């Protein structure tokens, strides 16, 4: 298993559990343990990038060990050189539904699906296929709140999966897909995804194709608190209406999609 470490603001600093104490009032020379990050060591990353090391990259057990780091709710895999095949080795770890227990998020699920709150995948080589695998795992995830995918190769096809993620995941607060070659079609899919999401607070779209400049104002408008609140109310009303209709017509049974 590859070596992992828990990165802190300064490894020489003693830990301090902030609790209710604001970060600004931390004792001098301490860091807030609530914000430590799990990542691979520089030596592991260097070996992974080595062209002569082809075929001996990071394994599923390596990623599993990283996501299992105790106390680290932020996982940093940025600027590692990950591709779609690498994403396939860890994406399923984030799937809350892949557990052996009876309840979603039970103690039998992988720690990644229960504790990882921020995932940094920026500055890699992830394309449409990689983000598809990631979204498939995250649609039912109830823990992750921040996803960073800027400086990858998603393009419009990948942005369509981000739109799907926004429609189905109601826990994410921040998604960054800047500098991914996304055009008008991709932004349209993201905007469509926002129709059913009253939770997301920030979507990073910097550095994409110039043609989306006119669409950025609409995205910003939809992310305003009052717009999110209005969508949230509408979603709840729609859900309640569907429950009433289902109860009257089918005795409360779930409707099967065609």
DOZA-91338 format. One record per residue (C-alpha): residue in one letter; x, y, z. Coordinates in pm, whole numbers, plus 50000, padded with zeros to 5 digits. Layout:
N
aXYZ;...
This chain:
258
x500005000050000;x501345034249906;x502415057150187;x499855083350284;x500015112350520;x497725137250684;x498845171550574;x498515199950820;x499205237050793;x502505229750959;x503395194651075;x505505209551353;x502535227151505;x500585209951783;x496985200351716;x494165221051857;x490525210551837;x488765243251776;x485305233851900;x483355266151934;x486495287551937;x486765308451615;x489795300451399;x491095335851449;x491395329551825;x493465297751807;x496395296752049;x499555309851888;x501505283151703;x498565259251666;x496475247751371;x492825237851371;x492625200051347;x489185202551188;x490795212950861;x493525187350802;x493815170950461;x494645135250361;x496945131550060;x499685109349918;x503265117650006;x505345136549745;x507465105149688;x504375084649599;x503135111349358;x506555114449195;x506725076749145;x503205076749000;x504175103348744;x507385085648645;x507005073448280;x509215043648360;x506745033348629;x503945026848377;x501704998248484;x502755001348849;x500575030648945;x498285035849240;x496025006349320;x492505004949457;x493904995449796;x496125026649788;x493115048949737;x491125029649996;x493865035450252;x493995072550170;x490255077250210;x490435057950537;x492865082250702;x491395088551048;x490105123251118;x490695137150768;x487455148550608;x489225165250315;x491035143950057;x493505161149824;x494275143249495;x494995175049303;x497895177449058;x498695140349086;x498225131848718;x495085111048761;x493185098548457;x489835081348411;x491265046948494;x492495060248827;x489095075348908;x487585040848846;x489715027549132;x488235050149398;x484935064949278;x482885035949415;x484305042449762;x482175074049773;x478945055749691;x476855055250006;x474595028249863;x477465003349830;x477334989450182;x476484955950331;x474374969550615;x470654976450599;x470925014050634;x472595038750399;x475725052350560;x475965023450803;x479205013750972;x479674987350701;x480135013250427;x483595025950335;x484795055550545;x484985076650227;x481215075950188;x480675086150550;x483415111150633;x484835127250318;x483365162250296;x485695178450044;x487375161749747;x490095179749548;x490595164749201;x491715196249022;x494725198048788;x494475162448660;x493565145248331;x489995135048404;x487605134448107;x483925126848049;x484295090148144;x486015097648472;x483435123348578;x480645099148478;x482025073148719;x482365099448988;x478825112548943;x477395077148941;x478885072749288;x477965107249421;x474305109249325;x473375091749649;x476245104649863;x474995124050165;x478345135450308;x480395153450041;x479775191050029;x482705203349814;x483955189549482;x486865205449296;x487395195148933;x488935226348779;x491765222348528;x490705188748390;x489295178448049;x485565175148108;x484305195747810;x480575196947733;x480035159347769;x481475160048120;x479445190848209;x476295171248123;x477175146948403;x477715176348639;x474185187648550;x472935152948639;x474795154848969;x473125188049051;x469705173448979;x470165142849198;x472525153049478;x471105177049737;x474095179349972;x476825195249760;x477375231949838;x480305239349607;x481335224949269;x484245238749069;x484595229648700;x486635259348580;x489105256148291;x487565224548145;x486815235147788;x483095238347864;x480955256447608;x477355268147580;x475895233047564;x477705222647880;x476615253648071;x473035247847953;x473125213048106;x474445227448432;x471685253748437;x469105226448374;x470515207348670;x469985237748890;x466235236348826;x465915208049078;x468535220049324;x467925246049592;x471035237949795;x474155244349583;x475775277649671;x478735280449433;x479655267349088;x483095276248953;x483095281748577;x486145303948526;x488475298548232;x486105279248008;x485235287947646;x484585325047575;x481155316847433;x479735310747783;x480285346347907;x476665356047847;x475485325448044;x477505332748357;x475125360148470;x472215335548461;x474175310148666;x475045337148920;x471405347948938;x470245312349005;x472775308849286;x471525339049481;x470015329749821;x466525341449727;x466565321349403;x467785290249585;x465095294449849;x462395298049586;x463565266649406;x463765247849733;x460165256549817;x459045246849468;x460855213449492;x459205205649826;x455745214949694;x456285193249387;x457455164149601;x454445167049830;x452065168849533;x453615137449381;x453255119249714;x449545128149733;x448885116749375;x450845084649429;x448895076949746;x445525082949580;x446285063749261;x448655036449370;x448265033449745;x451645049649812;x453645026049590;x456615040549402;x455995048049035;x458285029148802;x460165049848543;x459795039548181;
